[in-house]
Amino acid sequence: MSETKHELKRSLGLIDATSIVAGSMIGSGIFIVTAAMARDVGSAAWLLIIWLVTGLLTMAAALSYGELAGMMPNAGGQFVYIQRAYGRLASFLYGWTVFTVIQTGVIAAVAVAFANYTAVFFPALENKILQIGEAYSFTNKQVLAMASVVLLTFINTKGVKTGKIIQLCFTAAKLVALFAIIIAGLYIGCKTNVLSNNFAHMWEASKTVLNPDGTITVTKIAGVALLGAMGATIINSLFSSDAWNNVTFIAGEIKEPKKNIPRSLFLGTLIVTIIYILANIAYLALLPMQGVPNGTVMQNGIMFAAQDRVGAAAASMIMGNIGVFVMAGLIMVSTFGCNSGLILAGGRLFYAMAKERLFFKSAGELNKNDVPAKALWLQCLWACLLCISGKYGDLLTYATFASILFYMLTIYGIFILRKKEPHTERPYKAFGYPLVPILYILLTGMICVTLLVYDTKNTGLGLFIVTLGIPVYYLFMRKIE
């Protein structure tokens, strides 16, 4: 009796792939990070420019990745591209960083965001189970966060079709809800003078700092100081727009991947870029840019929205107090659907690493449903540990910088592979080559330098996490030999 051979099945079409791109990008960030960005630049025009630049950078990267995706339509995506261009060490360092902080850190953070907003409906989730000194507490919210990761992992082990249905439903729901908030926000907001007031002095930038004694300090910024502030705060919008590359991890399960992956990358990033810019315009139509802490929703403004929940503040302006609950429900849907896509995709990258003997061997096995279940459960275990540790927020900050570095490295790989493999089939070629990829590398390089100057501690820790993978790599090599 012959043993059944399990292999990845190509069962995802263009709509499925686009859903994974958009669904993985839209989590909780768009509802929160605008507050911090407003404090950093204090200008409606510069705020929107940062979101526009973020969208253009994301789309430029996605269009560049399309060439690599067409050349190498295999499970593992970016890991495979880096290995082809730079070799095993560089690809391992990428996979190591994705496993330790990028993918699992985002999964943990999104799961906790899901639990935080669930607590709006069920306040008992705020109750503490364990308290260790002043620094650490373990609450029911963390239990729910871990439970959601376990549930979504279990669903994804049942087959890619099951995960696809979850992803499609939740992505569609949050897109419809976001558009409804945008339309209602613009309709209601345009009946007031809030938007015009926000743009009355739209080019006057300032940095607002909340002091320990509750007072605020406002400093006018221009020139180099303004560029520095923009370069530092863009990390917020870049984080909110991240994870678009996850679709490349599941290339082995996409129909006609040479066509559908580049198309899904473009469509998904375009849709999210438009939504993000419109959402921020809606915020500016409903809430004043400037504000003071601990006031009413209008008095807080965008800058000092309660707990930085700009989306909830905007919703309350549309629907009153019930808007807080509506927004909480929307973010629950958004984060749950986002994590479904992240969990689905991440397991495929670790599966690809295991096939190259750069990860635990068991992660390279497929279950009866033709999915890398053990890779998914390993990812689940580490993500849950990050939920428990309470350090996921810090890890996320470190990882975002490292993630940008790997995006730059991957896109430069296009130039390397065109020289090394000029005759390899390229069903799709990078849009605007070489200008667009070069501009992306230059602009993100400038952002990284700015971050190193303005946030040396966190960016340094990001680099440390990456380099820590070097001795781990040689341990794997020694085990192979």
Secondary structure, DSSP 8 states (H G I E B T S, - for coil): -----------B-HHHHHHHHHHHH-SSGGGTTHHHHHHHH--HHHHHHHHHHHHHHHHHHHHHHHHHHHH--STTTHHHHHHHHH-HHHHHHHHHHIIIIIHHHHHHHHHHHHHHHHTTT-GGGG-EEEEETTTEEEEHHHHHHHHHHHHHHHHHHT-HHHHHHHHHHHHHHHHHHHHHHHHHHHHHHTTSSHHHHHTTTTT--EEEEE-TTS-EEEEE--HHHHHHHHHHHHHHHHHHT--TTHHHHTGGGBSSHHHHHHHHHHHHHHHHHHHHHHHHHHHHHHS-S---TTS-HHHHTTTT-GGG-HHHHHHHHHHTTHHHHHHHHHHHHHHHHHHHHHHHHHHHHHHHHHHTTSS-GGGG---TTSS-HHHHHHHHHHHHHHHHHS-HHHHHHHHHHHHHHHHHHHHHHHHHHHHH-TTS--SS--TTTTHHHHHHHHHHHHHHHHHHHH-HHHHHHHHHHHHHHHHHHHHHHHHH-
